[in-house]
Amino acid sequence: MESSSPSVPFPLLQAPVESTYRACTIPYRFPSDNPRKATPVEIQWIDLFLNSVPSFKQRAENDPTVPDAPAKAEKFAQRYTAMLEEMKKNPESHGGPPDCILLCRLRELVLRELGFRDIFKKVKDEENAKAMSLFEGVVQRNDEIEDDGKRVENLIRGILAGNIFDLGSAQLAEVFAKDGMSFLASCQNLVSRPWVIDDLDAFKSKWTKKSWEKAVIFVDNSGADVILGILPFARELLRHGAKVILAANDMPSINDVTYPELIEIINKLKDADGKLAGVDASDLLVANSGNDLPVIDLSSVSPELAFMANDADLVVLEGMGRAIETNLYAQMKCDSIKIGMVKHPEVAQFLGGRLYDCVFKFNEA
């Protein structure tokens, strides 16, 4: 199930990683809790994963690559539901106590055991095609903003708006199935600032004074998220003279973009001279993060990414899974940004914010 090469800690995490880094942001339990009794927070999160089972089952039923998909999708729903219910009774079962990484991993494990490798493939392809047709227009609108600070704020808002395309959130999967989503409308309809974590002004003032030499961006979803949110921001970093590494998943998980998919997207968006909407993209690289989940444990990344990222001076983690549910408090040796939209009520409650609130956390080294 894992990537075949051995994994290593992400080199820009503050050392010693063993004592300073904890991947999961929200503590589901404390040392004083009874190990054999599920805590209220564990139950709340297990229920969140239970609520997403029907939308995953529906995607699996319609997977044309799996023979007898409806029967296998039913098996997935039964097996994963049984695991979750068992964890409520005994939190130490199935490798517990549970955290968001384990709950995601078990879901992927059951899907893959039944032959489902990429149940969101069709919707990812459709959304990528749609977003690619809008890319030039989005970039052009950004380029028309002359003020550097205002332009970067617009790019950040674009990342947050793109991050709405998340089919791991049961509510959003439902909205998406009904209406689809308009990127421009999403940009205009972000919740008002100040956001629940809002370091945007500090970042804007830094942006106008400092240029970074190499940025690593951990990307999240396919479609508008990576194409209309992340790529215009990466292009702006390239314009400022930075090298940019986009770190994408090794294997499919939900509608997250994978490493091979992202290479293909960028190749399609580049012109014959290798430019991305007029900007030289020779310093834009894609790395395989070694990850196969919608969340990420940075103590375990691919050696390839570790080697490429070693001398970076900016790390960007994007999306609720990678930047909020995991890694919100991860300390880096260099400047870092954690950016994403809050799409689960449980996360909003933990942060003390609103549903669909935004997180923009900027830490200087």
N, C-alpha and C positions, 0 to 999 in steps of 0.2 A: 504493500500500500504506500509505503514511503518512497521517496526518491532513492535510487539505487546507491548514490554516492554517500559516504559518511557525512554527517552534518557537523558544523562548527559554530561557536558563538559569533554573533555579529560583532565585528572588531571595534565598532564605535560605541558600544555599550560601555558605561563606566565600569571599571574593574574594581574589586573582584566580582565577576558576574554572579557567582554562586550566592553571595551575601547581599548584593545591592539590587539585583534584578528579580522582579516577580512579574510574569507575563500578564496574569489576569488582574484587572483593575478592581473589580467589585468582589469583596470578600464574601463568599457564600456562608462561611462559618468561621468561628474563632477557636483557639486551642481549648478554651474552657467548655465548648459545646460537647454534648454526648455524641461520641463517634457513631453510635448505632441508631441515632434518631435524627431524621432529616430536619434541618433548621427551616424556619419560615422563609428565608431567602432562597434556600435550595428548592423548596417546594414551588415558590413563585417562578423561579427560572425553569424548573422542569416543566411546569405548566405552559410557559411560553413556548418551549420546544414541542410540547404536545399539541399546542394550537396550530403549529406550522405543519403538522403531519398531513392533513388533507391536501394542502396545496402542493406538497412534494409528491404525494401519491398521484395526484392528477397529472403532474408533469411526467412522472414515471410511466403511467398508463399509456401515454401518447408518445413514448420513445420508439421511433421506428427501427432503431438498431438492435432492439432486444426482442428475440422471439418470445411469444406468449407474455408480452409486457403487462397486460391488465392483471393476470394472475400473480405475476411476480411483484407488481406494485402493491397488490393486496397483502402479499407476504411481507413486503418491506414495512407497510403500515402496522401490521400485527406485531412483527418482531421488535421494531423500534419502540412502539407504544408499550409493549410488555417490559422492555428494558427500563424505560422511564418510570413506569408504575412500580417496578421492583426497587428502583433507586429511592423512591419515596418511602418505601417500607424499610429498606436497608441501604443507607447511603454509601456503604462500603462495597456494595455489589458492583460488578462490571468495571472494576478498576477505580472506583470512587474513593473518597468523596468527590462529588461532581463539581466541575467548574465549567466555564464556557468552552474551553478547549476540548475537554472530555466529551461534553454533550454534542459538540459539532463532530468530533472524531467518530463517535459511535454511530451517528447518522450516516456519515460517509462510508463507514465500514459495512453497515448492513446493505446500503445501496450497491456498493462494489461487489460484495459477496454474491449478490443476485444478478450481477452482470450489467448493472446500470453505471456507466462511466461518466455520462455527461447529459443529464436529463434536461438541462436548460439550453442545449446546443441551438435548437431552432430559434428560440427567442433571442439568444445572443447574436446570432447571424443577422436576424431581421433588424435588431436595434443598432448593430454596428453599421449596416448598410445605410440606415436612416441618418445616423449621426455623421457618417462620412460625407453625406450629401450636404450637410449643414456646416461642415468644418470651416470652409473658406469664409463664409458669411460671418461666423462667430469671431474668427481671427481678424477679419477686416474691421468689424465694429470695435474690437479692442485697439487695433492700430490707430483708429481715428481719435482716440483719447490722447491728447497731447501731454497732459500732466502725468508725470511718472507715478506719483502716489495714487492718483485716481485710477490710473490704468491697472496698477497691481491690485487695487481693491476690487476692481471689476473682474479681474482674473480669479481672485480668491472667491468672490461670489459665484463665479462660474463653476468652480470646483464643488462648492456646497450645493449648488442647484443640480449639477450632474449627479451628485451622490444620492439623489432621491431614487435613481433607478436601481432599486435593491429588492430582489424577489425573495430574499431571506426573511423579510418582514411580512408577516401574515396580512396586516392591514394594507400595506403597499402593494402586495401581490394582487390583492383584490381590486384596488383602485386601478392598477395597471391593466388588469384583464378587462376592466370596463371601458376605460377612457384613453389608455396610453398616456403619455405625459409630454407636455410642451416644455422644451428647455428654456425658451425665453420667458414664458410665464413663470416658470420655477425661479428664475433669476430675480424676477421682479417681486415675487411673493415670499421671499425669505422672511423669517420672523425679524422683527425690528431689533436693532442693536440698542443697548449692549446685549450680546449673546451670553449664554450661561458661562462660557469661558471665552474671554474676548481680549486677545493681545494684538488685535489687528493694527491699532494705531502705533504701537511700539514697533511692529514689523515694518509698517509703511515708512516710518522715519529711518529705520535701519536700511531698508531697501534703497532709499535715495542716497545713502551715504556709503554703502558697502557693496562690493561685488564678491560673490562666492566663486571659488574656482571649480569645485566639483560638487554636484548635488546628487543624492540618491533618493528616489521617490518610490515608495512602496505603493503600488496601484491597487485599485479595488475592483469595481464592477466594469463590465463591458458597456458598450453603447455610449450614451451621452456622458457618463461618468469619466471614462478614460479619454474619449475622443474630443468632447467639447469642454471638459473641465480640466483634466490633467495636461493634455497635449498643448493647448494654448499657453499654459503656465510654463511648461517645459521649454516651449519655443521662445518665450520671453527670457528665460534664464540663458538660453543659447545666444540670444541677441546681446545679452549682457556679458558674454564671453565665458560662460560656465560650460563645463562638460556636464552632461546629464545622463544618469543611469536610471532606467525604469526597471524596478524589480517586480516581476509578475510570477504568479503561481506556476509550479511545475505541473500540477494536475488540476482538472476541472473541479470546481466546488461552487454550488449555487450558480449565480450568473457572473461570477468573477472572471475577469479576463485571464487567459493563460499566456505563458511565455511564447509558444508558437503563434497563437492568435494575434498577440500584440506586434510581433515581428511582421506578420502579414498586413495588419492594419497600417503600420507606418510605411511599409513599402508601397502600399496602394495610395497613400496620401502624398508621398514625395513625388516631385516632378522628375523629368528626365535628367536634370542636373543634380539630383539628390537633395533638392531644397524642400523645406516644409513651408509652404505659403511664402516663398521668397527668402527664407532664412536657411543658411547652410546647416544641414543636419548631420554633418560627418561626426560631430561630437555627441550625438544622441545614440546611446547604446541601450540594449535590452538585456537584462540578466534574469536567469532562472533563480528564483529565491529559494527553491528547494521545498517550498510549502505546498500543502494540498488541502488547506482548510480556509474558511472565510475569516478566520482570526489568525494571529501569528505569534509564535513563541520565538523571540529573537535570540534565545540561547541556542537555537538550532536552525541555522541557515545553510545554504549550499556553499561549499568551498569556493566555487566560481564567484558568487556574489561577494563573499568575504574578501577575496583577492581584489576584485574590482573596486570595492567600496573603501578599502583600507585608508586612503588618503583624502576622503571626502571631507568637506567642511560644512555641509548642510545635509541633514536627513529629514525627509518629509514622510510621515506616515499618514495615509489617507483612508477615510472610511470608518464607519462605526465599529466594525470588527477589529481592524488593525490599529486604530488610533484612539478608540474610546474604551471598548470592552476589554481590549488588551492594549498595553503600552502607554496608556495616558500618562502614567507617572514614570515611565522608563527614562533613566538619566543617560544622556549622551556625552561623549567627549567633545562634541562640536555643537554648533547651533542646530536646533531642531524645531520642526513644526509638527503638531498633531492637529489634523483637520478632519471634520466629518459632521454629519447631521445625526441628531438623536432621533432614532426611528422606533425605539421600544419604550413604552411607558415606564418600564422597570429601570431603564437607564436614566430617563428624565428624573425619576424619583430619586435615584442615587445622587445625581448631580445637583438636585434642587432646581431644575429648570423646567421648560415646557416641552411637550412632544413637538418634534420637528424644530427644536432649538438647534443652534449651531455651536460647535466647539472650534475655536481657533487658538491653540496654545503655542506660544512661541517662547522658546528658552534659548538664551545665549550661553555659549560655553563658558 
